[in-house]
Amino acid sequence: MEQTNELAHRMGLKTIKLVDAAGNPVAGKEVVVKQTNHQFLFGCGIFDVIDVANKNVPADRLAFQEEKLNLFLDVFNQATLPFYWALFEPEKGKPRTKEVMAAAQWLKERNISVKGHPLCWHTLTAPWLLEMSNDEILKAQFERIERDVTDFKGLIDTWDVINEVVIMPIFDKYDNGITRISQDLGRVGIIKEMFSKTREFNPNATLLLNDFNTSINYEILIDGCLNAGISIDAIGIQSHQHQGYWGQEKLEEVLDRFSHFGLPIHFTENTLTSGHLMPAEIVDLNDYQIPEWPSTPEFEERQAKEVEEMYSILFKHPLVEAITTWSFSDDGAWLGAPAGFVRRDNSPKPAYDVLKKLIKGDWSTEVTATTDGDGRLSVEGFLGEYDLICGDKKVNFRIDKDGDTTAQLEV
């Protein structure tokens, strides 16, 4: 019961009346109620789905990728797809819309919520912007948002609108169009423009501000945005922990500081490795390039413990709505790190099993109950989607925190 009390905010109550086709109560009938999806978003970056959905890989590789995606589908309910401008539209006017659209549709057909990442970012932005004036760059960025948000509306209704703005105007590793316009507009100014344009073309979308910087500088930026009237739907926090697990103390400290805004919090890019840790003196994680970064049994056990603790801390926090681990597999993981839940050969690591037990076991609801004389039964369960199975009939319903607490279902 202790866990239930800690997770009371993740649960709801639904009273259901079962009736037959004629509207008569189905009394004294045993039914099974089983959760099929969480309201909470458990996600991964899963870029491999683009190749699978478009079948543009050799048959043997396609089977391997499909096996990987089946492991993903067995646990997770959200996916992040890439919209890095340099890769999405390497040549002006020739976006990869069709390929990414096929991937988004493939995921939606399997009841996976999809997030696009990102609409505006100085890194991996279109190189052809450098040929333009700042006014032209801003116009191109607006047109990019209008096109992609409109094209994907209904398939992708959650966006990392703008990424890593704390560093954006002072980014000096190389020249790029987005840093140029962020210097003109200022941090709050460019965020306001990008959020306003995105909201214009998908008014009901969930729009995130996302950053790896968890210092007071990000807090000040968020405060400035809110004071400027920018409607941020969720605060995105990156947590790439290649140099070591943050631990309970830092996690709770970060949660405490960013909770002051009263906004939903999404852990958008989480990494916990099952290999050696990146040296602490590395400032930019991208600077650590090594030929091999192996996953080892010892470090896989460490990763599993860290995943269990971190997810448990975040799931208990009332403002956290989503956790996205950045790399589902070590195959193709960022920086070559052993950062996935599965190894390069698709074999699940202990972290995969631990998280599956939490999501599908400890944090999931399945009960057997009998309707009363009026055909009623009450179900207390984790928020999300459910199947009710009565004999050979199956009907669906939801448990929501603020939704209807009663439902009449025909079986």
C-alpha positions as CSV (number, residue, x, y, z in Angstrom):
1,M,0.0,0.0,0.0
2,E,2.9,2.3,0.6
3,Q,3.7,2.4,-3.1
4,T,0.1,3.1,-4.0
5,N,0.0,6.1,-1.6
6,E,3.2,7.5,-3.1
7,L,1.6,7.0,-6.6
8,A,-1.9,8.2,-5.8
9,H,-1.6,11.0,-8.3
10,R,-0.9,8.4,-11.0
11,M,-4.2,6.6,-10.3
12,G,-7.9,7.1,-10.7
13,L,-11.3,5.4,-10.1
14,K,-13.9,4.4,-12.6
15,T,-17.3,3.0,-12.0
16,I,-18.6,0.9,-14.9
17,K,-22.1,-0.3,-15.7
18,L,-22.2,-3.3,-18.0
19,V,-25.3,-3.8,-20.1
20,D,-26.3,-6.2,-22.9
21,A,-27.5,-5.2,-26.4
22,A,-31.0,-4.6,-25.1
23,G,-29.7,-2.3,-22.3
24,N,-30.3,-4.8,-19.5
25,P,-27.7,-4.9,-16.7
26,V,-25.2,-7.7,-16.9
27,A,-25.3,-8.8,-13.2
28,G,-23.1,-11.2,-11.3
29,K,-20.7,-11.6,-14.2
30,E,-16.9,-12.1,-13.8
31,V,-14.8,-9.8,-15.9
32,V,-11.1,-9.1,-16.4
33,V,-9.9,-5.5,-16.5
34,K,-6.4,-5.1,-18.0
35,Q,-4.4,-1.9,-18.7
36,T,-3.3,-1.6,-22.3
37,N,-1.5,1.8,-22.2
38,H,-0.3,4.4,-19.8
39,Q,-1.2,8.0,-19.7
40,F,2.4,8.6,-18.6
41,L,4.7,8.7,-21.5
42,F,7.6,6.2,-21.5
43,G,9.6,7.0,-24.6
44,C,12.8,6.5,-26.5
45,G,14.5,8.0,-29.5
46,I,13.8,5.3,-32.1
47,F,15.1,6.6,-35.4
48,D,15.5,3.1,-36.8
49,V,11.7,3.1,-37.5
50,I,12.3,5.3,-40.5
51,D,14.2,2.5,-42.3
52,V,11.7,-0.1,-41.3
53,A,8.6,1.9,-42.3
54,N,10.2,2.7,-45.7
55,K,11.7,-0.8,-46.1
56,N,14.9,0.8,-47.5
57,V,17.3,-1.7,-45.9
58,P,18.4,-5.2,-47.0
59,A,16.0,-8.0,-46.0
60,D,18.4,-9.5,-43.4
61,R,18.9,-6.1,-41.8
62,L,15.2,-5.3,-42.0
63,A,14.4,-8.4,-40.0
64,F,17.0,-7.3,-37.4
65,Q,15.5,-3.8,-37.2
66,E,12.0,-5.3,-36.9
67,E,13.1,-7.5,-34.0
68,K,14.5,-4.4,-32.3
69,L,11.3,-2.5,-32.8
70,N,9.2,-5.4,-31.4
71,L,11.3,-5.1,-28.2
72,F,10.6,-1.4,-28.1
73,L,6.8,-1.8,-28.7
74,D,6.6,-4.4,-25.8
75,V,7.5,-1.7,-23.2
76,F,7.2,1.9,-24.5
77,N,4.4,4.1,-25.6
78,Q,6.1,7.2,-27.0
79,A,8.8,7.7,-29.7
80,T,10.9,10.6,-30.7
81,L,11.6,11.1,-34.4
82,P,14.4,13.3,-35.9
83,F,13.7,16.7,-37.6
84,Y,17.3,18.0,-37.6
85,W,17.1,20.5,-40.4
86,A,20.5,19.6,-41.9
87,L,19.3,16.0,-42.3
88,F,15.6,16.5,-42.9
89,E,16.2,19.1,-45.7
90,P,19.8,18.9,-46.7
91,E,18.9,20.5,-50.0
92,K,16.6,23.5,-49.9
93,G,13.1,22.6,-50.9
94,K,13.6,18.9,-50.8
95,P,12.6,17.8,-47.3
96,R,12.4,14.1,-46.3
97,T,8.8,14.5,-45.4
98,K,7.6,11.3,-47.1
99,E,10.1,9.0,-45.2
100,V,9.5,10.5,-41.8
101,M,5.8,10.6,-42.4
102,A,5.8,6.8,-43.1
103,A,7.6,6.3,-39.8
104,A,5.2,8.5,-37.8
105,Q,2.2,6.6,-39.4
106,W,3.9,3.2,-38.6
107,L,4.2,4.3,-34.9
108,K,0.7,5.7,-34.6
109,E,-0.8,2.5,-36.1
110,R,0.8,0.7,-33.1
111,N,-0.6,3.2,-30.6
112,I,2.7,5.0,-30.0
113,S,2.6,8.7,-29.3
114,V,5.2,10.6,-31.5
115,K,7.2,13.6,-30.7
116,G,9.2,15.7,-33.3
117,H,12.7,16.9,-32.3
118,P,13.5,19.8,-32.9
119,L,11.9,22.5,-35.0
120,C,14.6,25.1,-34.3
121,W,18.2,24.4,-33.2
122,H,21.6,25.9,-34.0
123,T,23.3,22.5,-34.3
124,L,22.5,20.4,-37.3
125,T,20.7,23.3,-38.8
126,A,20.5,23.7,-42.6
127,P,23.9,24.7,-44.0
128,W,22.3,26.6,-46.9
129,L,21.0,29.2,-44.4
130,L,24.4,30.7,-44.4
131,E,23.9,32.1,-47.9
132,M,21.0,34.2,-46.6
133,S,20.6,37.5,-44.7
134,N,19.2,37.3,-41.2
135,D,15.8,38.4,-42.3
136,E,15.8,35.6,-44.9
137,I,16.9,33.0,-42.3
138,L,14.1,33.9,-40.0
139,K,11.6,33.7,-42.9
140,A,13.0,30.3,-43.9
141,Q,12.7,29.1,-40.3
142,F,9.1,30.3,-40.1
143,E,8.3,28.5,-43.4
144,R,9.9,25.4,-42.1
145,I,7.7,25.4,-39.0
146,E,4.6,26.1,-41.1
147,R,5.3,23.3,-43.5
148,D,6.4,20.6,-41.0
149,V,3.9,21.3,-38.2
150,T,1.0,21.4,-40.8
151,D,2.2,18.3,-42.7
152,F,2.5,16.2,-39.5
153,K,-0.6,17.5,-37.6
154,G,-2.5,14.6,-36.2
155,L,0.5,12.3,-36.4
156,I,2.9,14.5,-34.4
157,D,1.2,16.8,-31.9
158,T,4.2,17.1,-29.5
159,W,7.2,19.1,-30.5
160,D,10.5,20.2,-29.0
161,V,10.0,23.6,-30.5
162,I,13.4,25.1,-29.8
163,N,16.5,23.4,-28.5
164,E,19.3,24.5,-26.2
165,V,18.7,28.3,-26.2
166,V,20.8,29.0,-23.2
167,I,23.9,28.5,-25.3
168,M,22.4,29.4,-28.7
169,P,23.5,33.1,-29.1
170,I,27.0,32.4,-27.7
171,F,27.6,29.2,-29.5
172,D,31.0,29.6,-31.2
173,K,32.1,26.2,-32.5
174,Y,31.0,27.1,-36.0
175,D,28.9,29.7,-37.8
176,N,25.3,28.9,-38.4
177,G,22.1,30.6,-39.3
178,I,20.1,30.0,-36.1
179,T,22.8,31.4,-33.8
180,R,22.9,34.5,-36.1
181,I,19.1,35.2,-35.7
182,S,19.2,34.4,-32.0
183,Q,21.8,37.1,-31.5
184,D,19.4,39.5,-33.3
185,L,16.3,38.5,-31.4
186,G,17.7,37.5,-28.0
187,R,16.9,34.3,-26.2
188,V,13.4,35.2,-25.1
189,G,12.7,36.8,-28.4
190,I,13.6,33.8,-30.6
191,I,11.6,31.5,-28.2
192,K,8.6,33.7,-28.5
193,E,8.7,33.8,-32.3
194,M,9.1,30.0,-32.6
195,F,6.4,29.1,-30.1
196,S,4.0,31.6,-31.6
197,K,4.6,30.3,-35.1
198,T,4.2,26.6,-34.0
199,R,1.1,27.4,-32.0
200,E,-0.4,29.1,-35.1
201,F,-0.3,25.9,-37.2
202,N,-1.2,23.4,-34.4
203,P,-3.0,25.3,-31.7
204,N,-3.6,22.1,-29.6
205,A,-0.1,20.7,-29.8
206,T,2.1,20.1,-26.7
207,L,5.0,22.5,-27.1
208,L,8.3,22.1,-25.2
209,L,11.3,24.2,-24.5
210,N,14.3,21.9,-24.2
211,D,17.8,22.2,-22.8
212,F,20.7,20.3,-21.4
213,N,21.6,23.3,-19.1
214,T,20.0,22.7,-15.8
215,S,21.7,25.6,-14.1
216,I,20.0,28.8,-12.8
217,N,20.5,30.2,-16.4
218,Y,17.8,27.9,-17.7
219,E,15.5,28.9,-14.8
220,I,16.1,32.6,-15.6
221,L,15.3,31.9,-19.2
222,I,12.1,30.1,-18.4
223,D,11.1,32.9,-16.1
224,G,11.8,35.4,-18.8
225,C,9.6,33.5,-21.2
226,L,6.7,33.2,-18.9
227,N,6.9,36.9,-18.1
228,A,6.9,37.6,-21.8
229,G,3.6,35.7,-22.1
230,I,5.0,32.7,-23.9
231,S,2.8,29.6,-23.4
232,I,5.2,26.7,-22.6
233,D,3.3,23.4,-22.3
234,A,6.2,21.5,-20.7
235,I,9.8,22.1,-19.6
236,G,12.2,19.7,-21.3
237,I,15.2,18.6,-19.3
238,Q,18.0,16.7,-21.0
239,S,19.9,14.2,-18.8
240,H,22.7,12.7,-20.7
241,Q,24.7,11.0,-18.0
242,H,27.7,9.7,-19.9
243,Q,29.9,11.0,-17.1
244,G,28.0,9.3,-14.3
245,Y,24.5,9.0,-12.8
246,W,23.1,12.1,-11.3
247,G,21.9,10.2,-8.3
248,Q,18.9,10.8,-6.1
249,E,20.1,14.0,-4.5
250,K,20.8,15.8,-7.8
251,L,17.6,14.5,-9.4
252,E,15.5,15.7,-6.5
253,E,17.3,19.1,-6.5
254,V,16.7,19.6,-10.2
255,L,13.0,18.6,-9.8
256,D,12.6,20.9,-6.9
257,R,14.0,23.9,-8.7
258,F,12.1,23.4,-12.0
259,S,8.9,22.6,-10.1
260,H,8.6,26.2,-9.0
261,F,7.1,27.1,-12.4
262,G,4.2,24.7,-11.8
263,L,4.6,23.4,-15.4
264,P,4.7,19.8,-16.5
265,I,8.3,18.4,-16.7
266,H,9.5,16.0,-19.4
267,F,12.9,14.3,-19.2
268,T,13.4,14.4,-22.9
269,E,16.9,12.9,-23.5
270,N,18.1,10.5,-20.9
271,T,21.3,8.5,-21.0
272,L,22.7,6.0,-18.5
273,T,25.5,3.8,-19.9
274,S,26.4,0.2,-19.3
275,G,30.0,0.8,-20.0
276,H,32.9,2.9,-18.5
277,L,32.1,6.5,-17.7
278,M,33.3,9.4,-19.9
279,P,36.1,11.3,-18.2
280,A,34.9,14.1,-16.0
281,E,37.2,16.7,-17.7
282,I,35.3,16.5,-21.0
283,V,33.2,19.7,-21.3
284,D,31.5,19.0,-24.6
285,L,30.3,15.4,-24.7
286,N,30.8,15.5,-28.5
287,D,34.5,15.8,-28.0
288,Y,34.8,12.2,-26.6
289,Q,35.4,10.1,-29.6
290,I,36.8,6.6,-29.1
291,P,36.9,3.5,-31.4
292,E,35.0,1.2,-29.0
293,W,32.9,1.7,-25.9
294,P,31.9,-1.8,-24.8
295,S,29.0,-2.8,-22.6
296,T,30.1,-5.1,-19.8
297,P,28.1,-7.3,-17.4
298,E,29.4,-5.4,-14.3
299,F,28.3,-2.0,-15.8
300,E,25.0,-3.4,-17.1
301,E,24.1,-4.3,-13.5
302,R,25.0,-0.7,-12.5
303,Q,22.9,0.7,-15.4
304,A,19.9,-1.5,-14.3
305,K,20.0,-0.2,-10.7
306,E,20.3,3.4,-11.9
307,V,17.4,3.0,-14.4
308,E,15.2,1.6,-11.6
309,E,16.0,4.3,-9.2
310,M,15.8,7.2,-11.6
311,Y,12.5,6.1,-13.2
312,S,11.0,5.5,-9.8
313,I,12.0,9.0,-8.5
314,L,10.6,10.6,-11.7
315,F,7.4,8.5,-11.8
316,K,6.6,9.5,-8.2
317,H,7.0,13.2,-8.9
318,P,3.6,14.8,-9.6
319,L,4.8,17.2,-12.3
320,V,6.8,14.7,-14.4
321,E,4.7,13.5,-17.4
322,A,7.3,11.9,-19.6
323,I,10.7,10.2,-19.6
324,T,12.5,9.6,-22.9
325,T,15.7,7.5,-23.0
326,W,17.6,8.8,-25.9
327,S,19.0,5.5,-27.3
328,F,16.9,2.4,-27.2
329,S,19.8,0.3,-28.6
330,D,23.6,0.4,-28.4
331,D,23.4,-0.1,-32.2
332,G,23.7,3.5,-33.5
333,A,23.6,5.1,-30.1
334,W,24.9,8.7,-29.8
335,L,28.7,8.9,-29.4
336,G,28.9,5.1,-29.8
337,A,28.1,4.8,-26.1
338,P,26.5,1.6,-24.7
339,A,23.5,3.7,-23.7
340,G,20.6,1.4,-24.9
341,F,18.3,-1.0,-23.2
342,V,19.3,-3.6,-25.7
343,R,22.8,-4.6,-26.9
344,R,24.1,-4.3,-30.5
345,D,22.8,-7.8,-31.2
346,N,19.3,-6.9,-29.9
347,S,19.6,-9.0,-26.7
348,P,17.9,-7.1,-23.8
349,K,20.1,-5.8,-21.0
350,P,19.1,-6.1,-17.3
351,A,17.9,-2.5,-17.6
352,Y,15.3,-3.5,-20.1
353,D,14.0,-6.2,-17.9
354,V,13.9,-4.0,-14.9
355,L,12.0,-1.2,-16.7
356,K,9.6,-3.7,-18.3
357,K,8.8,-5.0,-14.8
358,L,8.1,-1.5,-13.6
359,I,6.0,-0.3,-16.5
360,K,4.1,-3.6,-17.3
361,G,4.1,-5.0,-13.7
362,D,4.5,-2.7,-10.7
363,W,2.9,0.3,-12.4
364,S,0.2,-1.5,-14.4
365,T,-3.3,-2.6,-13.4
366,E,-5.0,-6.0,-14.1
367,V,-7.9,-7.1,-11.9
368,T,-10.6,-9.7,-12.0
369,A,-14.0,-8.5,-10.6
370,T,-17.6,-9.5,-10.6
371,T,-20.5,-7.1,-11.4
372,D,-23.1,-6.4,-8.8
373,G,-26.9,-6.9,-9.2
374,D,-27.1,-3.7,-11.2
375,G,-24.2,-4.7,-13.5
376,R,-21.8,-2.3,-11.9
377,L,-18.2,-2.6,-10.8
378,S,-15.5,-0.1,-9.7
379,V,-11.9,-0.2,-10.9
380,E,-9.1,1.7,-9.3
381,G,-6.0,1.7,-11.5
382,F,-3.1,3.6,-13.1
383,L,-4.3,6.3,-15.5
384,G,-4.5,5.2,-19.1
385,E,-6.3,2.9,-21.5
386,Y,-8.0,-0.4,-20.5
387,D,-9.6,-3.5,-22.0
388,L,-12.6,-5.0,-20.2
389,I,-13.0,-8.7,-21.1
390,C,-16.4,-10.3,-20.5
391,G,-16.7,-13.8,-21.9
392,D,-15.8,-13.5,-25.6
393,K,-16.5,-9.7,-25.7
394,K,-13.9,-7.0,-25.2
395,V,-14.6,-3.3,-24.8
396,N,-12.3,-0.3,-24.2
397,F,-12.3,2.5,-21.7
398,R,-10.0,5.0,-20.0
399,I,-9.2,6.0,-16.5
400,D,-8.4,9.7,-16.4
401,K,-7.8,12.0,-13.4
402,D,-10.2,14.7,-14.4
403,G,-12.4,12.7,-16.9
404,D,-15.7,10.9,-16.4
405,T,-15.7,8.7,-13.4
406,T,-18.5,6.6,-14.7
407,A,-19.1,4.7,-18.0
408,Q,-21.8,2.4,-19.4
409,L,-20.3,-0.3,-21.6
410,E,-22.2,-2.8,-23.8
411,V,-21.0,-6.4,-23.8
